[in-house]
Amino acid sequence: MITNKKKNQINVFVGSPWEVASVKNLLSAAYIDVFEKDDRLDAISLSVSSEAYTAAMRVIYNRKSA
């Protein structure tokens, strides 16, 4: 069965290009698939599947508290 990955995407982070690159590397290192979308000129959003949402938020939270 093929499912539409676009439907199950949840935004987890919005930031400048260098912030997004940092968070994307952390999520990729945790084996979480990340999708990027240019919202406007100065911000990019990252989204993950609904199944990976909790793990992604833990990685992002730990990045901010370190």
Protein Blocks (a to p, Z undefined) as FASTA:
>chain_A
ZZdfklmpccfbdcdfklmmmmmmmmmmnopacddddfblmbccddddfklmmmmmmmmm
mmmmZZ
